[in-house]
Amino acid sequence: MKFELAGAPHLPPAITVGETMRHVLYALIPAVAAHVWFFGYGILFQIALAVGFAVGFEALMLKLRDRPVCLFLGDCSAVVTGVLFALCMPPLAPWWITAVGMLFAIVIAKHLYGGLGYNLFNPAMVGFAAVIIAFPLELSQWLAPRQLSPGLPGLLETAQAIFTGSLPAALSWDAITMATPLDQIRTGVQQGLNLSEIRTDPAFGDFGGRGWEWIANFYALGGIYLIWRRVITWHVPVAVLAATVIITAPMWMLGPDIHPAPPEHIFAGALVLAAFFIATDPVSGPATLRGKLVFGAGIAILTLAIRRWGGYPDGVAFAVLLMNMAVPLIDRLTRPRTYGH
């Protein structure tokens, strides 16, 4: 008697690069929708511009390197880079800043290092770090949330601001823009105000900035989806958020009027976005599980140090890039023990 044999399902089906990137894009949809609700249509323009420039530069570099253009464009890695970069940009940032950012992200940080899988630094953070250093004024013009704005720009007004740099006569930059919560905390502390006085500003919500805390919640929801789909592991996000709480909680308890509470550090800036979507990049991050914990904790420590003593109110991008430099050493020091040794 003959029996038909089939391979046992001992291993889960392999997930391709394209599938991984598409899951990341799916996970970002709720946060993008929340961004549109609280801050208008600008984020959609920024995403479209960033993705367009990213795909264009990707195709150009693949052509120059004599690589199959359609094959590599199909992995959606350039699209994810563009979306993550756009989520860090002010909604009405001029179009040419996005072009410069994608030039640094795709051409310099990605292809000059050898392309996907060879880049040492996270491309989206390289692009953002380049433009925030070069154009600090343009990247400080953040829109006030819907509840505090006299009127968010519509589609035509948003397009006019992004492509021409000017607003309709009925709107003014001073009326529709405001400092971010982290900016206000930094400025208020420098002026000698305590946090209870700073938080009286209507820009603050329950935990962080009005609107921003909801967006951070949706980032976390998308990150949980990625963990459930096994696109990322829990190690980096938990390390980033746990280290933030462990460091800031004692300081807040000792001086609540001069040190923000842990939820404010988590929900007021880009820390949640970085924890689930940026620091979990498998190419520029560690390969070992213990290394991921060290990597995430290092990002939290550097972010808090930059917020406290650095020249930028957030500093997540610079923290990620500095820890990218340490990844080879982290992997070497956290290498798992060989079986039998």
C-alpha positions in Angstrom: 0.0 0.0 0.0 1.3 3.4 -0.9 0.7 6.6 1.1 0.9 10.1 -0.2 3.5 12.1 1.7 3.4 15.9 2.1 5.6 18.3 4.0 4.5 18.9 7.5 3.7 22.5 8.4 6.6 22.8 10.9 7.5 26.4 9.8 5.1 29.3 9.2 4.9 30.5 5.6 7.7 32.9 4.7 6.7 36.6 4.4 8.2 38.6 1.6 9.6 42.1 1.9 6.7 43.5 -0.1 4.1 41.9 2.3 6.0 43.2 5.3 6.0 46.7 3.9 2.3 46.6 3.0 1.4 45.5 6.5 3.3 48.5 7.8 1.3 50.8 5.5 -2.0 49.2 6.7 -1.0 49.7 10.3 -0.4 53.5 9.6 -3.9 54.1 8.1 -5.7 54.8 11.5 -3.0 57.3 12.5 -3.1 59.1 9.1 -6.9 59.3 9.4 -6.6 60.8 12.8 -4.0 63.3 11.6 -6.3 64.5 8.8 -9.2 64.9 11.3 -7.1 67.0 13.8 -4.8 68.9 11.4 -6.4 68.9 8.0 -5.4 67.6 4.6 -1.8 68.7 4.7 -0.5 65.3 5.7 -2.1 63.7 2.6 -0.2 66.1 0.4 3.0 65.4 2.3 2.6 61.7 1.9 1.9 62.0 -1.8 4.9 64.2 -2.3 7.2 62.1 -0.2 6.1 58.8 -1.9 6.4 60.4 -5.3 9.9 61.7 -4.8 11.0 58.5 -3.0 9.8 56.3 -5.9 11.3 58.6 -8.5 14.7 58.7 -6.8 14.5 54.9 -6.2 13.8 54.2 -9.9 16.6 56.6 -10.9 19.2 55.0 -8.7 18.1 51.5 -9.7 18.5 52.5 -13.3 22.0 54.0 -12.7 23.0 50.8 -10.8 21.7 48.6 -13.6 19.2 46.8 -11.3 15.7 45.6 -12.3 13.6 48.6 -11.6 10.1 47.0 -11.5 11.3 44.2 -9.2 12.8 46.5 -6.6 10.0 49.1 -6.8 7.5 46.3 -6.1 8.9 45.7 -2.5 7.3 49.1 -1.4 10.3 49.9 0.8 10.6 53.3 -0.8 6.9 53.9 -0.3 7.3 53.1 3.5 10.3 55.4 3.7 8.3 58.3 2.1 5.3 57.8 4.4 7.3 57.7 7.6 9.2 60.8 6.5 6.0 62.6 5.8 4.5 61.7 9.2 7.4 63.7 10.8 6.8 66.8 8.7 4.6 69.9 9.4 1.4 69.6 7.2 2.1 72.8 5.2 5.9 72.3 4.7 7.0 73.5 1.3 7.3 70.8 -1.4 11.0 71.4 -2.0 11.8 70.4 1.6 10.2 67.1 1.0 12.3 66.7 -2.2 15.5 67.4 -0.3 14.6 65.0 2.4 13.9 62.2 0.0 17.1 62.9 -1.8 19.0 62.3 1.4 16.9 59.3 2.4 16.8 57.3 -0.8 20.0 58.4 -2.7 22.4 59.0 0.1 21.2 56.9 3.1 20.0 53.9 1.1 21.6 53.5 -2.3 25.0 54.9 -1.7 25.3 52.3 1.1 24.3 49.5 -1.4 20.5 49.6 -1.4 17.9 47.8 0.6 19.5 45.5 3.2 22.8 47.3 3.3 22.0 50.7 4.7 23.5 51.4 8.1 21.1 54.3 9.0 17.3 54.5 8.9 16.7 56.3 5.6 13.5 58.2 6.7 15.4 59.5 9.8 18.4 60.6 7.7 16.1 62.6 5.4 14.3 64.2 8.4 17.5 65.0 10.2 18.9 66.6 7.1 15.9 68.9 6.6 15.4 69.8 10.2 19.0 71.0 10.5 18.9 72.8 7.1 15.4 74.4 7.4 14.5 74.8 11.1 12.1 77.7 10.5 10.0 75.9 8.0 9.8 72.8 10.1 8.6 74.7 13.1 5.3 75.8 11.5 2.9 73.2 13.0 -0.8 73.7 12.6 -3.0 74.2 15.6 -5.5 71.3 16.1 -9.0 71.6 14.8 -10.5 72.5 18.2 -8.1 75.5 18.5 -7.9 76.7 15.0 -10.0 79.5 13.5 -10.3 77.3 10.4 -8.1 74.6 9.0 -7.0 75.2 5.4 -9.1 73.3 2.8 -7.7 71.3 -0.1 -7.1 74.3 -2.3 -5.6 76.4 0.5 -3.4 73.5 1.6 -2.1 73.0 -2.0 -1.5 76.8 -2.3 0.5 76.9 0.9 2.6 73.8 0.0 3.4 74.7 -3.6 3.6 78.5 -3.4 4.5 79.2 0.2 1.6 81.6 0.7 -1.8 81.5 2.3 -5.1 83.0 1.1 -5.9 86.5 2.4 -8.4 85.1 4.8 -5.8 83.1 6.7 -2.5 84.0 8.3 0.4 81.9 9.5 0.2 83.3 13.0 -3.5 82.4 13.3 -3.3 78.8 12.2 0.1 77.7 13.5 1.3 77.2 17.0 4.2 75.7 19.0 4.1 72.0 19.7 3.6 70.9 23.3 7.2 69.9 23.6 8.2 73.4 22.3 6.0 75.0 24.9 7.3 73.0 27.7 10.9 73.8 26.7 10.3 77.5 26.3 8.2 77.8 29.5 10.8 76.0 31.6 13.5 78.4 30.2 11.3 81.3 31.2 11.1 80.0 34.8 7.5 78.8 34.6 6.5 75.5 36.3 4.6 72.8 34.4 1.3 73.4 36.1 1.4 77.0 34.6 2.5 75.7 31.2 -0.2 73.1 31.0 -2.9 75.8 31.3 -2.4 76.4 27.6 -5.3 74.9 25.7 -2.8 73.1 23.4 -2.4 70.4 26.1 -4.7 67.5 26.4 -5.0 64.8 29.0 -1.5 63.3 28.5 0.2 65.2 25.7 -0.7 67.7 23.0 -4.4 68.0 22.0 -4.8 65.8 19.0 -1.3 64.4 19.2 -2.1 62.0 22.0 -4.9 60.5 19.9 -2.5 60.1 17.0 0.0 58.4 19.3 -2.7 56.0 20.4 -3.4 55.0 16.8 0.3 54.5 16.2 0.3 52.2 19.2 -2.7 50.4 17.8 -1.0 49.9 14.5 2.1 48.7 16.2 0.1 46.1 18.1 -1.3 44.9 14.8 2.3 44.5 13.5 3.3 42.5 16.5 0.1 40.3 16.1 1.0 39.8 12.4 4.6 38.9 13.5 6.0 41.7 11.3 7.9 43.0 14.3 8.7 41.7 17.7 7.7 43.3 21.0 11.3 43.9 22.2 12.1 47.3 20.7 8.7 49.0 21.4 8.6 47.7 25.0 12.2 48.7 25.6 11.6 52.2 24.3 8.4 52.8 26.3 9.5 51.0 29.5 12.9 52.8 29.6 11.1 56.1 29.2 8.8 55.4 32.1 11.6 54.0 34.3 13.8 57.1 33.8 11.1 59.8 33.9 8.9 58.5 36.7 11.4 59.1 39.6 12.2 62.6 38.3 8.5 63.5 38.0 7.8 62.2 41.5 10.7 64.3 42.9 9.8 67.4 41.0 6.4 67.4 39.3 6.6 71.1 38.6 9.8 71.0 36.6 9.8 67.4 35.1 7.0 66.2 32.8 5.2 63.0 33.8 6.0 59.8 31.9 2.7 59.9 29.8 3.6 63.4 28.6 7.0 62.2 27.3 5.4 59.3 25.5 2.3 61.1 24.0 3.7 64.6 23.3 6.2 63.8 20.6 7.1 61.1 18.1 8.2 58.5 20.6 5.4 56.1 19.9 5.9 56.4 16.1 9.6 55.7 16.6 9.0 52.8 19.0 6.7 50.8 16.7 7.5 51.9 13.2 11.0 53.4 13.0 13.2 51.7 15.6 11.9 48.3 14.5 13.5 48.6 11.0 15.1 45.2 10.6 17.9 46.5 8.4 19.3 49.3 10.6 18.4 47.7 13.9 19.9 44.8 15.8 19.4 41.1 14.9 19.5 39.6 18.4 16.6 39.8 20.9 18.8 41.1 23.7 20.2 43.6 21.3 16.8 44.9 20.5 16.2 45.6 24.2 19.4 47.5 24.4 18.7 49.3 21.2 15.3 50.4 22.3 16.4 51.5 25.7 19.3 53.5 24.1 16.8 55.4 21.9 14.7 56.3 24.9 17.7 57.5 26.9 19.1 59.6 24.1 15.7 61.1 23.2 15.2 62.2 26.8 18.7 63.6 27.0 18.2 65.6 23.8 14.8 66.9 25.1 16.5 68.0 28.3 19.8 69.4 27.2 19.8 69.4 23.4 18.9 72.0 20.9 15.8 70.2 19.6 12.5 69.8 21.6 12.0 66.1 20.5 15.2 64.5 19.2 13.8 61.1 18.3 15.4 61.1 14.8 18.8 61.9 16.2 18.5 59.2 18.9 17.6 56.6 16.3 20.5 57.6 14.1 23.0 57.5 17.0 21.8 54.1 18.0 22.1 52.9 14.4 25.8 53.6 14.6 26.0 51.3 17.7 24.1 48.4 16.1 27.2 46.4 15.0 28.7 46.6 18.5 25.3 45.7 20.1 25.0 42.6 17.9 28.5 41.6 18.8 28.0 42.0 22.5 24.6 40.3 22.6 25.4 37.4 20.3 23.5 34.3 21.6 25.6 31.4 23.0 26.3 28.7 20.4 24.6 25.4 21.3 26.9 23.1 23.2 29.3 25.9 24.3 
